[in-house]
Amino acid sequence: MALESINAPSPLVAEATAETFRELVIDASMQALVLVDFWAEWCGPCKSLTPLLEKLVADYQGRVRLVKIDVDKNQMLAGQFRVQSIPTVYAFGGGRPLDGFMGALPESQLRAFIDRLLQAMGGEDLAHADGGEDMAALLEAAETAALNGDHASAETLFGDILDIEPENLQALTGLARARCAAGDLPGAKALLERIPEESANDPAVVRARATVALAAEAKPVADLDSLRAHVEANPNDHEKRYELAGGLMAVGDQEGAADQLLEIIQRDRNWNGGEAKARLLRMFDAIGLENPFTKATRRRLSSVLFS
């Protein structure tokens, strides 16, 4: 018979969202083993597993905590951790994921799972252990959040990683990009100033600096339609076309901005010292050289330059 869920409030059991994930999971796992239970109201096996987890957390008297995440209410967070079926449980210790499983396990297997992780936590400094694969998973989750436009979650996850590894270059540059997306240019620039000179040519650094540079250049235009009409009527007014590209960048229209820059290059590739091409190349660096948009637009640029 399935156990009834424990409804009484407990400091060892909590519900989390993307906004509280860092506090309830990452920070809390520095003091205890934290089990993260991805579940849903309609999930039959969840109704058996979750009460068992609550019971076990109570049995371990503070050494283990449970954080429940409703996947229906937190789809972005579930996607970041690649939750493909529920229930899925991740165990966190020392600020990073340690292990996990899918499906409803019996109590004996759950106890063995917890005991093994507690023993490991007692035998090494997990906050500084070799967790390359786990750190890679956190970085991937942060990058996925940024790619999906969830910059708040990306900022939280990159920040969590930097709490563990303050010199992690991918997290440092990722956090700079996330702050840039949130409109915090001074904060993004301050992060980039922490990067050592010898890392200046690292692709992640190049991308972050291009992102910040473009954000500074992206000037909102009060009336884009009027500016577009002016450019269409005066196709050789490259200064206004360049301004239009900046306005389109400001509203997130990358393709439209690229179209305007390519038009300038086609009409006068050396205009203003080749600034249209330079801005387009900054766009490529900021978006990522492997991005499909970048690849397609680079082919268009080559066609213009070598036609």
C-alpha positions in Angstrom: 0.0 0.0 0.0 1.3 3.4 -0.9 2.2 5.7 2.0 0.3 8.9 2.5 2.3 12.0 1.8 3.5 13.8 4.9 1.5 17.0 4.9 2.8 18.6 8.1 5.4 21.3 7.4 9.0 20.1 7.8 12.2 22.0 7.6 13.7 19.0 5.9 11.1 18.9 3.0 10.5 21.8 0.6 9.0 22.7 -2.7 11.4 24.5 -5.1 11.1 26.6 -8.2 13.8 28.0 -10.5 14.0 31.1 -8.3 14.6 29.1 -5.1 16.6 26.2 -6.5 20.0 27.7 -5.5 19.0 28.3 -1.9 17.1 25.1 -1.4 19.4 22.7 -3.3 22.9 24.1 -4.1 23.4 26.1 -0.8 21.6 23.5 1.3 23.7 20.7 -0.1 26.8 22.2 1.5 25.4 21.1 4.9 23.4 17.9 4.0 22.6 15.5 1.3 19.8 16.9 -0.8 17.4 14.7 -2.8 15.7 16.5 -5.6 12.4 14.8 -6.5 11.0 15.7 -10.0 7.3 14.7 -9.8 3.8 15.6 -11.0 0.2 15.3 -9.6 -0.8 12.8 -12.4 2.2 10.5 -12.0 1.2 7.2 -10.4 4.7 6.0 -9.3 5.4 9.5 -7.8 2.6 8.9 -5.4 4.5 5.9 -4.0 8.0 7.3 -4.2 7.5 10.8 -2.7 6.0 9.6 0.6 8.8 7.0 1.0 11.4 9.8 0.4 9.7 12.0 3.0 9.7 9.1 5.5 13.4 8.4 4.9 14.3 12.0 5.2 12.7 12.1 8.7 14.5 8.9 9.6 17.9 10.4 8.8 17.3 13.3 11.3 18.8 16.2 9.4 21.5 14.4 7.4 19.2 14.3 4.4 16.8 16.9 2.9 14.2 16.5 0.3 13.3 19.2 -2.3 10.3 18.5 -4.5 9.9 20.0 -8.0 6.6 19.8 -9.8 7.6 19.4 -13.5 4.3 20.8 -14.7 4.9 24.1 -12.9 8.7 24.1 -13.6 9.0 22.8 -17.1 12.1 24.9 -17.8 13.9 23.6 -14.8 13.0 20.0 -15.7 14.3 20.6 -19.2 17.6 21.9 -18.0 18.2 18.7 -16.0 16.9 16.6 -19.0 14.1 15.0 -17.0 12.6 12.6 -19.6 10.4 10.6 -17.3 9.1 10.8 -13.7 9.8 10.3 -11.0 13.4 11.3 -11.4 15.6 11.9 -8.4 18.9 13.7 -8.3 21.2 13.7 -5.2 23.2 16.9 -4.5 26.2 17.2 -2.1 28.8 19.8 -1.8 27.0 22.1 -4.2 26.9 19.7 -7.1 24.9 16.6 -8.4 26.3 13.3 -7.2 24.0 10.7 -8.6 20.4 10.0 -9.5 17.8 7.5 -10.6 14.5 7.2 -12.4 11.4 5.3 -11.3 10.0 4.3 -8.0 12.5 2.2 -6.0 11.6 0.1 -2.9 12.6 1.4 0.5 15.6 -1.0 0.8 17.1 0.3 -2.4 16.5 3.9 -1.4 18.2 3.4 1.9 21.2 1.8 0.1 21.3 4.7 -2.3 21.3 7.3 0.5 23.7 5.4 2.7 26.3 5.1 -0.1 26.2 8.8 -0.8 26.3 9.7 2.9 29.4 7.5 3.3 31.0 9.2 0.3 30.3 12.6 1.7 31.8 11.6 5.0 35.0 10.3 3.4 35.9 13.3 1.1 35.5 17.0 0.7 32.8 16.9 -2.0 32.9 20.6 -2.6 36.4 20.1 -4.0 36.3 16.6 -5.2 36.9 15.6 -8.8 33.4 16.3 -10.2 34.2 17.0 -13.8 31.2 15.2 -15.2 28.8 16.7 -12.6 30.2 20.2 -13.3 29.8 19.6 -17.0 26.1 18.7 -16.4 25.6 22.0 -14.4 27.3 24.0 -17.2 25.1 22.3 -19.8 22.0 23.1 -17.8 23.1 26.8 -17.5 23.9 27.0 -21.2 20.5 25.4 -22.1 18.7 27.9 -19.9 20.5 30.8 -21.7 19.8 29.3 -25.1 16.1 29.0 -24.2 16.0 32.7 -23.2 15.7 31.9 -19.5 18.4 34.3 -18.5 17.4 34.4 -14.8 17.9 30.7 -14.4 21.1 30.8 -16.4 22.4 33.6 -14.1 21.5 31.5 -11.1 23.2 28.3 -12.4 26.3 30.1 -13.6 26.6 31.8 -10.2 26.2 28.5 -8.4 29.1 27.1 -10.4 31.3 30.0 -9.6 30.5 29.5 -5.9 32.2 26.1 -6.3 34.8 27.0 -8.9 35.5 30.8 -8.8 37.9 30.6 -11.7 35.7 28.5 -14.0 36.0 30.4 -17.3 32.9 29.1 -18.9 30.8 30.0 -15.9 32.4 33.4 -15.6 31.8 34.3 -19.2 28.3 32.7 -19.2 27.3 34.8 -16.2 28.6 37.9 -18.0 26.4 37.0 -21.0 23.4 36.4 -18.7 23.8 39.8 -17.0 24.2 41.4 -20.3 20.9 39.9 -21.5 19.3 41.2 -18.3 20.5 44.7 -19.1 23.3 44.8 -16.5 26.1 46.0 -18.7 28.3 47.3 -15.8 27.9 44.0 -14.0 28.9 42.1 -17.2 31.9 44.3 -17.8 33.1 43.8 -14.2 33.0 40.1 -14.6 35.0 40.3 -17.9 37.7 42.3 -16.0 38.3 39.3 -13.8 39.5 37.2 -16.8 43.3 36.8 -17.0 45.1 38.2 -20.0 46.3 34.8 -21.1 42.7 33.7 -21.6 41.8 36.6 -23.9 41.7 34.4 -27.0 39.6 31.6 -25.4 36.4 31.2 -27.5 34.2 31.6 -24.5 35.9 34.9 -23.7 35.7 36.1 -27.3 32.0 35.3 -27.3 31.3 37.1 -24.0 33.2 40.2 -25.0 31.5 40.4 -28.3 28.1 40.0 -26.6 28.9 42.9 -24.3 30.2 45.0 -27.1 27.1 44.4 -29.2 24.8 45.2 -26.3 26.5 48.5 -25.9 26.1 49.2 -29.6 22.4 48.1 -29.8 20.7 51.5 -29.5 16.9 51.4 -29.3 15.2 53.4 -32.0 12.0 55.2 -31.1 10.4 54.7 -34.5 11.8 51.7 -36.4 9.2 51.9 -39.2 10.1 55.5 -40.0 13.8 54.7 -40.0 13.2 51.7 -42.2 11.1 53.8 -44.6 13.9 56.4 -44.8 16.5 53.7 -45.6 14.3 52.2 -48.3 13.9 55.6 -49.9 17.7 56.4 -49.5 19.4 53.1 -50.0 22.9 54.7 -49.9 22.4 56.4 -46.6 24.7 53.8 -44.9 24.8 55.7 -41.6 21.0 55.5 -41.2 21.1 51.8 -42.3 23.8 51.1 -39.7 21.6 52.8 -37.1 18.7 50.7 -38.3 20.8 47.6 -37.7 21.5 48.7 -34.2 17.8 49.3 -33.6 16.9 45.8 -34.8 19.6 44.3 -32.6 18.1 46.2 -29.6 14.7 44.4 -30.2 16.4 41.0 -30.8 15.9 40.9 -34.5 19.3 39.3 -35.4 18.3 38.3 -38.9 17.0 41.8 -39.7 20.1 43.4 -38.4 22.3 41.0 -40.4 20.3 41.9 -43.5 21.0 45.6 -43.1 24.7 45.0 -42.4 25.1 42.8 -45.5 23.3 45.4 -47.6 25.9 48.0 -46.5 28.8 45.6 -47.3 27.3 44.8 -50.7 27.0 48.5 -51.6 30.3 49.7 -50.0 32.3 47.1 -48.1 34.8 49.7 -47.0 32.2 52.1 -45.6 33.4 53.7 -42.3 36.6 51.6 -42.3 34.7 48.4 -42.8 32.6 48.8 -39.7 29.5 47.0 -41.1 31.6 43.8 -41.6 33.2 44.3 -38.2 29.8 44.5 -36.5 28.6 41.4 -38.4 31.7 39.5 -37.2 31.0 40.6 -33.6 27.5 39.2 -34.0 29.0 35.8 -35.1 31.2 35.7 -32.1 28.4 36.7 -29.7 25.9 34.2 -31.1 28.4 31.4 -31.5 30.3 30.1 -34.5 28.4 26.8 -34.5 25.0 28.4 -34.3 22.9 27.6 -37.5 22.2 31.3 -37.9 25.9 32.2 -37.8 26.7 29.5 -40.3 24.0 30.6 -42.8 24.9 34.3 -42.4 28.6 33.6 -42.9 27.8 31.9 -46.2 25.8 35.0 -47.2 28.8 37.2 -46.2 31.2 35.1 -48.3 28.9 35.3 -51.3 28.8 39.1 -51.0 32.6 39.4 -50.5 33.6 37.1 -53.3 30.9 37.8 -55.9 
